[in-house]
Amino acid sequence: MIRVEMLSTGDEVLHGQIVDTNAAWLADVLFQNGLPMTSRQTTGDDLAELVTVLTERSRVADVLIVNGGLGPTSDDLSALAASRAAGVPLVMQEAWLAKIEAFFAGRGRKMADSNRKQAEIPQGAEMLDNPIGTACGFALMLNRCWIFFTPGVPSEYKMMVEQQILPRLKARFSLPAPPVCLRMTTFGRGESDMAADIEPLTLPEGVVVGYRASMPIIELKLNGPASKLKEMEAFWRQVREIAGESVIFEGTENLPAQLSRRLNEQNLTLALSEQFTAGLLHWQLASEQAPLAAGEILPTQQESLSGLAARAQQIPSQLALVVGGLDDEQLGFALKTPDGCWAQRVKFNVSHHALKTRQEMVAMMALNMLRRYLSGMEVSTGHGWVKVVETLKI
């Protein structure tokens, strides 16, 4: 097995001032290419610590991808740390320096002297091209490990991984078939409730089932080798039966993307009226290019369920989805369709959650109503632990 690790650098990453999306992206890309990441860690902008970590990991890993620390400022220390760990000097890459100077000249700016360090890499290292930025990457062998150094800017980093690093790994190593990961996202059932029904099932050898709770959804994952695909699919059918109507999508296509696709396929347009969700529904669907006819955000107002439904019916669109305001932990929804208008009032017991989390949960409930209608299912149900206190069909 090839041991592939990642090292993220930077105080802002270490101290949680930014989210390390680069690490999550790399883990997924490596997994899809048959190189699942073995481990990853983060270190700050400390030269001695960087040298220590590089040296330690180079004695364990086969491949180490280092992200960040190739910029022009004093806290960008990756190249210097690499040279110290390898015991070699930094060497100026004159061709790359000329490229940096041309980069700034083409924008009518003078290159700062500090940018010169971005053209220095350890002696004997292989330079990696960066067609959209000023920091070149590089690769070197240290002890048993092939270490790749990449810029932290996501667009530059991703291009370097895809165009420079992955081809080199595929050329050197005989990679196994990518592992299989089956995903299912559910809404309306708790994690422990789901696990109690799933865990008595017999897992295929070498296959692992996982749960990820992220309010308001539960994601189920089944990971295993490609050779076990048939057994995994059989197991997954059992899981699907257990999850039942709580399944809102499978795979990696999220619910707004799924609804956008289905609305476009059926030549339907959707109008939105939001109170409690404050435009969240519109943003989620518009981000996936859903065919939206109109959208409005209203202040919270008291409305009977019949009043909410009547307002939905007056919206001039094929489909209209209305989210009311929160009143005494109760909230109304209405969905106007060519087949009639469904409305329901639900009661929450989630006041301990942050407002953002509650809005996301309400948005999911509204989108789930639309999903159920488009799937030919009963609209005013399927919310599991959320109590429906009143329903209406006009």
PyMOL commands that set and color helices and strands:
alter all, ss='L'
color gray80, all
select helices_A, chain A and resi 11-14+21-32+47-58+78-86+94-105+113-119+154-172+191-198+226-246+255-265+280-286+305-313+355-374
alter helices_A, ss='H'
color red, helices_A
select strands_A, chain A and resi 4-9+39-43+63-67+90-92+120-122+126-128+137-142+145-150+180-187+208-214+217-224+247-250+270-274+292-297+319-323+330-337+340-347+387-393
alter strands_A, ss='S'
color yellow, strands_A
deselect
rebuild
show_as cartoon
